Amino acid sequence: MRTVGISVVPPPRRRAVAVRRGVAGAVVSALVSTLLLFVPTGSAHAAPVLLSQGKPVTASSQEHYGTPAASAVDGDPGTRWSSLAADPQWIQVDLGTPAAVSQVVLRWEAAYAKAYRVEFSTDGTNWSTAHSTTTGQGGTETLNVSGTARHVRVTGTVRATGYGYSLWEFQVYGTAGGTGPGPVTPGGDLGPNVHVFDPSTPGIQAKLDQVFKEQESAQFGSGRHQFLFKPGTYNNLNAQIGFYTSISGLGLKPDDTTINGDVTVDAGWFNGNATQNFWRSAENLAVNPVSGTNRWAVSQAASFRRMHVKGGLNLAPNGYGWASGGYIADSKVDGQVGNYSQQQWYTRDSAIGGWSNGVWNQTFSGVEGAPATGFPDPPYTTLQNTPISREKPFLYLDGNTYKVFVPAKRDNARGVSWNGTPQGQSLGLDQFYVVKPGATAATINQALSQGLNLLFTPGVYRVDQTINVNRANTVVLGLGLATIIPEGGVTAMKVADVDGVRLAGFLIDAGTVNSPTLLELGAQNSSADHAANPTTVQDVYVRIGGAHAGKATTSIAVHSDDVIIDHTWVWRADHGDGVGWETNRADYGVRVYGDDVLATGLFVEHFNKYDVEWYGERGRTIFYQNEKAYDAPNQAAIQNGATKGYAAYRVDDSVNVHEGWAMGSYCNYNVDPTIRQDHGFKAPVKPGVKFHSLLVVSLGGMGHYNHVINNTGASTVPAGTSTVPSTVVSFP
């Protein structure tokens, strides 16, 4: 997607791994409570009033008797609060009543904070982040913020000097008696765009057909739909699934809900070309196909999870036109999977009766019945197990009560997770805010501040504040490709450096004002150990352009350790509205700074500079699909110093351990086919940095690669227009 944005310098390298698991990191993590979110705004409210002077104030410590916390709110520029020389430290003021806070002024003594947060609370217990920085400059800092708070706290996490933290004045401005959203009521109905059926419901096929007619070609439309089938058996149905449509069973296991019929994706709307069959899903159903084979001809962002196909599965469109998928997980296909024209595909933790063929990159991890590795001919890469996996949360019925099942983590997984009793946790909807179209960011954040999870019903949500997920184990689950559009240049969502957050099933669509990031996982220099309970990001997609001229500098920034990215498509649009080299400029796709991050099914395409950059240690990627930006106007536009082009996947030179399997980059420089890309992949040559099954492809000779990785691997130039990959079986 093309986005106008400024270049962002990567954060400094993370601390050594010996510190990573240390006490300091644990203390900081413990202080990051939960809740709400307030974003800095461009200007303060009119005529703000000083609210904090003389109000009750407390602090984590004081240096000695002459520097109490009260000295920071006494209005005397010659007295100060100072803390002990340790991290973290905090000072907080109680304004007495909730206020609409618009500005915080920090007048630092020489011992200032390099990294700190300004936090708001209405009750003194649950805190939200109103402002954070890792580049504090000291002196007098005037921070324009927005939110309702009775308690305001400054938490210093990194000192700029060897002393503690020291403030001459801590001033809070705003309007007394300001109010934010009131308490949010959990639970409730699922809204107008969720269609729930049981076997006795009349007109099921008619409803399926009606929605498909609306959504078949609505690639950038606003319609969003979720079909939910209660446990039971449904006969003679053909559920054709269009854009922004999801179909799911409401049983705890797929076989609880059986469709004697088909769940179909084809490409008639695009003349038999399936390469734009995006943004849809099928989950948690058993299907008995009418012909014996079900057709699921999709490309990116179209997951097939927790399905049982009692027959074969055809991944190609009628007529075997082009297709560019795809992803299957936690599914069982009794018959053969027909790959046919699919360029690439990733299947994880499943069981299949066989696999027909490969084109460029067919990848399997933890799949019973998968073919053996043969890359590049046949182009199969097979791992016996998936190192770590945890399946996506899903909605189900426990009797007549809706609940969300949160599957347990599996190590060295193989086969489906639902043989026997599913392992995990059930959460009632009384623990969720059911988000419906029209909900504001302030209300969503209020729900989070109350300790609720989020269930986004199908719809498009415009947010003028960052959605701030601060509580460990929070579930954010979308139905029907619920879509979040950040406005005013905010980051759509930030997740604190806490355990076990689950993000799943939604699309972030960049707004027209450039956002520095769209999704952040952890803050810079996060260091807490989440190995036992990692954050997972599943079927979370990012789009920049296509529906409108979106803008974002970096799409996803991963700062926390141990994150699992399980199927994402991060896409700078090459077609649709608001598309052009500078119109929807987006320099970076996914940037990983955390250690021990695992990506399973990583699709990242068309960014102006690096599609993926990896700075963290011990990162692993199983399956990567990339296209370089089609619309580079000339060689100069992508020149990277002395290097021709930016790598599709770059591992920083500081990294010592990294491993990747089954990774492909394709170029289609259709504006200037003379463009040359030095390589698809860039990595340091070190014993701990390893790659397996790499390929680069020139699509029809529209631009070429000189090498596959670094200076290794044959050029695609000799292949001319034949679209034959250049491959590297192992590196180094």
Secondary structure, DSSP 8 states (H G I E B T S, - for coil): --B-------------HHHHTSHHHHHHHHH-----B----SS--SS-EE--TT--EEES--SSTTS-GGGGGSS-TT--EE--SSS-EEEEEEEEEEEEEEEEEEEE-SS-EEEEEEEEESSSSS-EEEEEES----SEEEEEEEEEEEEEEEEEEEESSSS--EEEEEEEEEEET---------B----TTEEEE-TT-TTHHHHHHHHHHHHTT-TT-S--EEEEE-SEEEEEEEEE--TTEEEEE-SSSGGGEEEEEEEEB--GGGTT--TT--SEEEES-EEE-TTSEEEB---SSEEEES-EESSEEE-S-TT---B---EEES-EEEEEEE-TTBSEEEEES-EEEEE---SSEEEEES-BT-----TTSS-EEEESSEEEEE---EEEEETTEEEEEEE-EEEEE-S-S-SSS--EEEEEGGGEEEE-TT--HHHHHHHHHTT-EEEE-SSEEEESS-EEE-STT-EEEEEEEEEEEE-TT--SEEE-S-S--EEEEEEEE--SS-EEEEEEES-TT-----TTS--EEEEEEEEESBSS---EEEEEEE-STT-EEEEEEEEE-SSSBS-STTTB---EEEEE-SSS-EEEEEEEE--SS-SEEE-STTEEEEEEEEE--TT--SGGGGEETTEES--SEEE-TT---EEEEEEEEEE---S-TT-EEEEEEE----TTEEEEEEEEEESTTSSEEEEEETTBS--SGGGTTS---EEEEEE-
